[in-house]
Amino acid sequence: MGVVSLDLPEDVDRRLQQLADRTGRNQASCMVEGVQEYLDDQEDLHIAEQRLNDLRTGQSGTVPLNEAM
């Protein structure tokens, strides 16, 4: 497992500690989950942007909803 060190703004650190306390987890597990969700979202966004670009440039087309279903 990789190790990352960062300085969090005080309000973010406080919120993170409050979340950890409320959920019975430690800050590290909350941060790992947050990073995983962020990466999932960013990867999905990249795919969507690429597909939109492909559509706009004519490299792909659309499928009517009734055909997709």
N, C-alpha and C positions, 0 to 999 in steps of 0.2 A: 504494500500500500504506500502511495506517495504521501509526503508530508508537505503541507502548505502553511505558511505563516502570513497573517495579514493583520493590519490594524483596522479595527472596526470603529466607526463613529460611536460615541458614547450611547446615543439613543438606539442604535442598532444592536449594540452589545446588550443593553438593558432589555430590549424586546426579546432578543435571543435567549437570554437567561430566564426571562419570565415564561417563555414558551417551554423551555426545557423543564422548568419547575412544574408547570401545569400538566405536562405530559409524562412526567416521571422519567425523562430521558436526559442525556447529557447534551451539552452544546454541540459537541462534535457530531453526534448522530443527527441532530436537527440540521446542521450545516450540510452534511453529506446528502441528506434527503433533499434539501433545497437546491443544491448544485445539480443533483440528478434530474430534478424536475425542470430546472432552467435549461439544462442541456437538451432534454427531450423536446421542450418547447422551441428552442433555437434550431434544432435539427429539423423539426416539422416545418417551421417557418421557412427554412432554406429550401426544402423540397417544394413547398407551395409556391415560393417565389420563382423557382426554376421552372416549374410547370406552367405558371402564368406567363413567364417569358417565352417558353416554348409555344404556347398558344398564340401570343401576340406576334411572334415571328413566323408563324405558319408551320412550325416544326411538329405540331400536334394539333388535333382537332377536338371537337366536343362530341359527346354522346347524349342523345335525348334521355331524360330521366326514365321514361317508360322502358327504354331499351336497357338501361343500367339495372333496373329492377328485375 
